[in-house]
Amino acid sequence: MTPGFKAPPKADFDTYASLMEAQATYFTQLFGWAGQECSAADDLNGLLLLPLVQATPKIAALFSEKLAECERGMIGVGSKARATAAAYAAAEHTNETNIAKIYGQSLPGFPDIGHVPGLSNLGDFKDAMVVLKEPNDAGDITALNITEQLTLLGLVSDPAGSALGKKYGLKPGLTTLPGQEPGNLSKKLGIGNVTGQILWLGDSIFKSFTGQSLVQILLYPIVGNYGRLKFLQEAYEQLSEGIYTTTGTMRKGSVRLGGEWEGDAAVAFDSLLFCWSMGSGGLGDAAKIMSDIFQVAYDTLCAMIQIALQLITRFINGALQQLVEAVAGTAAIEVAGGGPEDPVADVVAVAWDVYKVYKIVELCITTATVIVEYFPKIVEAVTKILDDIEVVRQAFAEGKINSQAVINSLLEDVKQRGFEFEKNGGWNPAAGAARIALLPSA
């Protein structure tokens, strides 16, 4: 038995129990977020992104499973705290041995937080709200990006020198994928940072006729609603932040209560809540890694799409020029008196233009199937996404961690950077995700 004994007042046990039950409510909210926002991938159904349709909900399901365990765990911890308060009130410290059984066996070498001078003063029983901000609609993200891409392609002579060009990582001269030198195909077609004025104008005119983006119709069979990648990045970022917030609150409350409590039961309590807070922090790390994976995937795909648009200009500029000329012709008819004064001629002219538009769409869809073969790098990018997701999945299944090393670093992390040390810089989520293994069974 550890030397010395001290128990917190019953009111603190009850306050702590209520705080942990509030964290259970947040875990319920995060569970729902992972099961919906983080698993939405049905519209990544383009030819080259199709593997993500199945992989995305599977990894989200692992987060949901662990978050459900955390929810049950916090309900259980709250119940244990109330039971402890009742036992102490009934029999004071004579029941210390029985109370220790409530929290189970502590980790080897785990310290008694109550013996760490001043540590309990850092903690508190204040709740921190978890507020999840819904990402922008994936379709809106795609549409906005296409507008940016067309602006980049159509309005500047050297896209690499523009702000958007820098955003997408383009280089001056011949555009290449990151880490790839210009190939024979690029040289043959003369793909480079060329102006795409006709494509930009053609897309604008087509949208005025149909309400749809010609470029989006062209790209959808290849990459689907690729704005979903950005949506998932933001969804996982929100999930990570929410888990970190809940974990920080759990630490503050547990250290406050543990700092008032000494003895074997206190050490067992400290050890159990250490496992819950560090394990759930590992979930936050895994979510942060997933956010980074989808951010890199989105940025990489945007650079590839810019190159695809440059390819498209080589294939369909002629057809789009017909569209631009057709609209100009309609305007000429109206100016010549064949417009409002001659509604039959006007209708015929517009019908002829729309017919040409749909012939162009037919050409574009054919072109899309041709362009696919020029983008093995997109396949490589998707393969990398799947490989990176697999690394995260292994963090859920590994089940091994040097708990002693983690224990030794905990107090230093809290002293140096506070209870939400994952959120304030310098933390490595890739290493921290292994902490998932510390989650107790619930």
N, C-alpha and C positions, 0 to 999 in steps of 0.2 A: 504494500500500500504506500502511496506517495505520502511524504510528511505533510502534516497540516491539513486542515479541512475548513472550507468556507462555502456557504451556499448563498446564491442571490435571493432577494426577496421574492415572494410569490408573484407580486405585481409585475416584476421584470420577466419572469417565465411566461406569464400570460401575454404581456406585450410582445415578447419575442414570438410566441406561438401565432399571434395574429399577423405579425409581419411575414412569417414564413408562409402562412396561408394566403396572404396577398401575392407572394411570389409564385405560388401554385397557380393563381389566376392568370398571371402573366405568362407562365409556361403554357397554359391552355391556349392563350392568344397566339403565342409563337408556334405552337403545334399546328393550329389552323393555318397560319401564314405559310409554314413550310409545305403543308399539304395542298395548298392552292397556288399562291403566287410563285413559289419556288419549284413547283412541279409542272407548270404550264408550258407545254412545248409542242402542242399539236400543230401549230402553224409553222414550225420549222420543217416543213414537209417538202422543201425543194430537193431536187435530185441529190445534191451533194451534202446537204445537212440532215438528211433523213435519219442517220444513226442516232442523232441527238434526241429524236422524238421518243425513243425508248429509254435511253440512258438517263435523261434528265429526271423523269418522275421516280426512277429507281433510287437515285442518290438522295432525292428529296424525302423518300420514304424512310431512309435511314435516320435522317434528322428528326422526322416525325416520331419515330419509334423511341429515340432517346429523350426527346422533349416530353413525351408522354410519361416516361420513367421519372423525369425530373419533377413533373407535376405531381405524380403520386408520392414521390419522395418528400416534397415539401409539405404535403398534407400530413404525411407520416411524421415528419420532424415536428410539426406543430402539435400533433397529438402526443408525441413523446414529451415535449416540453410541458404540456398541461398535466400529463401524468406524473412527471417529475415534481412539479410544483405541489400537486396533491399529496404525493408520497412524503415530501419533506414537511409539509404542513402537518401531516398526520403523525410522523414519527421522528422528525428532525434528522440528525445525521446518523442515527442508529440504523437507518435503512440504506446507508450509502452503498453497501455491497450489492443489495438488490437493485438499486437504481442503476449501478454500473452495467448491469445486464441489459437494461433497456437499450443502451447504445452500442452494445457489442464490444468486441475486442479492438483495441486501438492499434494503429500502425506501429511497428517496432520503432522504438526510439522517439516517438512523438512527444513533444514537450507539453507541459501544462501551461496553457496561455496565461492562467492566473498568476504564474510566477514570473512573467515577463514584465519588468517595471514599466508602468505608464502605457502599455499597449491597449488596455481596455479603454483608455481615454480617447483613443483614435476612433473607436467604433461608436455607433449610435443605432437607435431603433427607428430612424426616419426612412420612410418609403420613398422610392424614386420611380415615378411613373414610366411605363414603357409605352411609347407612342410610335406606331408603325405608319410611315408615310407611303401611300400607294404610289408605285412607279407610274410614269406616263404610259399611256396605252402603247402597246408594241407596234400597232399599225401606224400610229402617229409618229413614233420614233423612226420607222422605216420611211415614211413619206417625207419627213423633215430631212433625213439624211440624203435621200435622193435629190431633194432640192439643193442641198449643199453640194452634192457631187456634181450636179449639172452646172451649178454656178462655177465650181472649180474648173470644170471642163470647158464651159462655153464662153466665159467672160474674161479669161486671162490668157495671154500667150504662153506663159510659163507657170503652170499651176504650182510647181514646187516652191516658187518664190512668194506665194500668197499665204495668208494666215491659215486658210483651210488646208493648203498643201503641207504646211508644217504640222498641222494637227494630224494629218493622215500619214505623215512620215515620208512624203514623196521627195525624190532627189532631182536636182536639175538635170536637164538633158533627157536621155532615154530612161523612161520609167521602168523599174524592175521591182520584183517582190523583195522584201527584206532578206538580205543574205544571198541573193541570186543575181548572177551576172546576166546581161542581155543574151538571150539565146538566138539561134538561127531564125526561129519563127518571128521574134521581135524585129530582127533586122530585115527579114523578107517583107513583112507587112509595114515596116516603118513606124512601129508603135512607139510613141514617145509623148511628151507633154505637148500635144497638139491642141489647137482650138477646136471645140465641138459646137460651134455656134449653131449649126443646122440642127444637130441633135437637141440642143437646148430649146430652140425655137419650135422644133417639131413636137417635142413633148408638151410645150405650153399650148400649142394649137390643138393637139389631140385631146388634151385635158378639157379644153373649152367645148369640144364636140361631145365627149363621152363622160366627162367627170372623173376619168381615170388617168393615171400616169402611164404613158407608153413605155417608159423605162421600167416601171414596176411590173407591168405585164410581161415584159421581156425577161426580167431577172427572176421573177417568182418561180418558174419551173426549175431554176438552178439552185437558188438559195432560200426560197420560201420567204416568209415574213421575217427577214433577218434582224429587224429591230427587236425581236424577242430576246436576242442575246444581251442587248443593253438592258432590257426589262429584267431579265434574270440577274444580271450584275447588280442592279439596284435593289432587287428583292432580297438577294443574299446579303447585301450590305446592311439593309434594314434588319434582317434576321440576326446578323452578327452583333450589331449595336444593341439590339433588344436583349440578347442573351448576356452580353457583357454588363449591361445595366442591372439586370436581375442578379447576376453573379456578384457584382459589387455590393449590392444591397445585402445579399446573403452573408457576405464576408463581414461587413460592418456590424450587422446585428449579432452574428455568431461570436465575433471577437469581443463585442461589448458584454454579452452574457458570459462568455468563457472567461473573460478577465475578472469577473466578480465571483468566480467559482473555482475552488481548488479541491483536489482529491482525485481518486481513481475514476469516479464517475465523470468528473470534469474533463479528464484527459480523454476518456472514451468519447464524450460529446465533441470535444475539439477535433478529434481525429475523424469522426464521422462527417462533421460539417466541412472539414478540410476536403474530404473526398468529394462531397457534393459540389462545393464551390469550385474546386480545381477541375473536376470532371465536366461540369457545365461550361466552365471557361474554355475547355478544350473544344466543346461544341461550337462556341463562338469563334474559335480559331478556324475550325473546319469550314464554317460558313464564310469567314473572311477569305479563305483560300478559294472557295467556290466563286465568290464575287470577283476575285482577281482573275480566275480562269476565264470567266465569261467576258470580263473587260478586255483582256488580251485577244480573245477570240473575235470580239466585235471590232476592235481596232484593226486587226489583221484582215478581216473580211472587208472592211471599208477600203483599205488600200488595194485589195484585189479587185473590188468593184470598180474603182477608178480606172484600173488597167482594163477591165472588161468593157467599160464605156468607151475607152479609146479604141479597143478592138471593134466595137459596134460601129463606131464612126466610119471605119474602113469598109464595113460590109453594107451599111444601109444609108449612108449619106445621100446617095443618088435617089433612093426611094423617098427619103424624107424631103429632099429638095422639091419633089413633085408635090408633096403636101403643102409646103410653104408657097409654091407657085400657084397651086390651086386656090388657096385662100386669097392670095393677092388677086387672082383672076376674078373671084367673086366680088371683091371690092371694086374692081374695075367695071364690072357689069352694073353695079349700083350707081357708080359715078356717071356712067353713060346713059342712065335713065331706065335700066332694066331691073331696078331694085323694087322699092315699094310701089312704084307706078305699074310695075309688071310682075305681079305676084307669081304667075306661072313660071316665068323665066327664073325668078329668084329661087323657087322651090326646086326646079330642075338643077340649077347650079349647085345648091347646097347638097342635094341628093348625090350629085356626081362627086362632090368633095368627100362626102361621108363614105361612098363606095370606095374611093381611093384610100381613105383612112383604113378601112377594114382589110383591103388588099395589102396595105403596109403591115398591119398587125400579123397577117398570115405570114408575110416575109420575116417579120421579127421572130415569131415563134420558131420558124425553121432555122433562123440564124442562131437562136438560143441553143438548139441541139448541137450546132456546129461548134459554138464557143466552148461548150462543156469540155470537149476533148483538149482544149488548150489550157485547162486549169487543174492539172494534177496537184498543184500546190494547195488548192482548196481542200482536196482530199487529205493531203498531209496535215493541213491545219486542223481538220475535223478529227483525224486520228490522234493528234496531239491532245486535243480537248478530251477525248475519251481516255487517253493514257493518264492525263492529269486527274480526271475524275476518279480513275481507278486508284490512284495514290490516296485520295481522300477516303475512298471506300475502305482501303486497308487500315486507315486510322481507326475506323469503327470496329474492325475485326481483330486488330493486333492483340489487344489484351495484355500488353507487357509495358511496364514502365518502372524506372528506378525511383520508387517512392521516397527513399531516403534522400536522394539528391534533390527532389522536388521540395521536400520538407525543408531542407537546409536553405533553399533559396526564397521560400515564402516570406519569412519575416523581413528579409532584406528588401524584397520587392515592395512590400507594404510600407516599410519605413521610408524608402527612397521615393516612391511614386504614388502611394495611396492605394486604396482598395480596388480601384478600377485601373490597375496598372496596364491592362491590355489596351486601354483606350487612349492613353496619353503619350504614345510614342516609344520607340525603342524595343517593342515586343516583337518576337518572331513567331507569327502564327504557324508557319510550317513545322517548327519544332514543338510548339505548344499544343498542336492538335492531338498529339499522343496522350495528353492528359485525359482524353475520353475514357481511357482504360481505368481511371480511378473512380468512375461513377459506380456507386453501390447498386445492388439489385433492389428494385422497388416493386 
